[in-house]
Amino acid sequence: MTDWKNPPRLFIPGPVKVLPEVLQQLARPTLGHRGKEYTQLHGETVSMLKKILYTGQNVFLSTSSASGVWEGSIRNCVQMDEKILCTMCGAFSDKYATVARANGREVDELKVDWGQAITADMVDKKLAAGKYAAVTMVYNETSTGLTNPVYEISDMLKEKYPEVLVFVDAVSGMVGLPLHFDKLGWDVVFASVQKAFAIPPGLAVFAVSDRAMEKAKTVENRGYYFDFLEFAKSGAKDQTPTTPAIPQIMALHYVCTKLLEEGMENVWARHTKMAEYVRQWAKDRFDLFAPEEYCSDTLTTVKNTRGINVAETIKALQEKHNTVFGNGYGKLKEQVFRIAHMGNIDMNDLEEILGWIDDEIK
Ligand SMILES: Cc1ncc(COP(=O)(O)O)c(C=O)c1O
């Protein structure tokens, strides 16, 4: 039986390593969620998140994982008779389309092979040929270790299709990769805290543009749990519509303070440095799965060119070092493996795990 009291060191692409001082935040005495202590905690956390996301618009905390906001973005901001363009380049961007359809919306797909990026040109061509209310994108496709060129795509969208709403899944990108919400002109962005925020799971952070909030007022049947207007109403009082995951919010407050002390540019540079180190290791021994220009700075997906038994290697590291990394996701199992370098994972951690993998593949 798994010994959950002696958990493995995590190099899977989320959840990732949590610092002891962050864990301590989760153990603080709880607060009443309508009391003044909570509203102070909430208000300060949201203010810091606005700085982290470079936005003066709306930021909300959802006691759910980020998947809930996939659904929320569709249900709040797209009418039943409007069409969505879903850009698809891996398991999670594919899932966004599934969620849009599950909520009864019509979807057109812009699909590339797993490991390829979505480019501004591709999105431009698709949007030119149809009428869409919204486009969905994944910033960092965790199943393939690929970062889409979202800044280029967003520049094109602002210039040529300013009326189209832009929904971005930044689950494994937020904090680890540059994200200037207002400048990018995005309408909804979201992430779970167990990725680069490096907090145990149970909470999602999301931002919504003012115009998307206006649109939500015109959309019927938004549901309740992810109703953006409910979030805004409670947010105005520095609260959430329902009882939130207060321990995670205490941890988030702590992490946001630290991120702002470090400075976001430095946080992003730290992720790039870790990524470059892992990419070099991968190129020396295997190959990168994604084209190098699109390789992610929060995780590396290594192409298993040597045909190693990935599952056995993971098992060996777990047995010898109580450490785990990620096998390929879904259909990529054994063809690739994934190593996270986000949040509080550091260069020493990476030297250790890569050394241990080296020991196994000699
Ligand atoms: C890019 C991306 N989107 C969405 C999700 C779903 O996130 P959650 O399970 O936290 O809802 C994940 C999870 O790994 C992800 O990597």
The ligand as an ORCA input file, in Angstrom:
! r2SCAN-3c Opt
* xyz 0 1
  C      -3.190     22.649    -19.381
  C      -4.119     22.046    -18.384
  N      -5.418     22.396    -18.416
  C      -6.288     21.905    -17.534
  C      -5.909     21.006    -16.582
  C      -6.908     20.509    -15.594
  O      -6.553     21.056    -14.372
  P      -7.297     20.609    -13.036
  O      -7.155     19.128    -12.980
  O      -6.525     21.309    -11.959
  O      -8.696     21.047    -13.166
  C      -4.584     20.579    -16.519
  C      -4.142     19.595    -15.529
  O      -3.037     19.123    -15.512
  C      -3.663     21.128    -17.425
  O      -2.376     20.788    -17.385
*
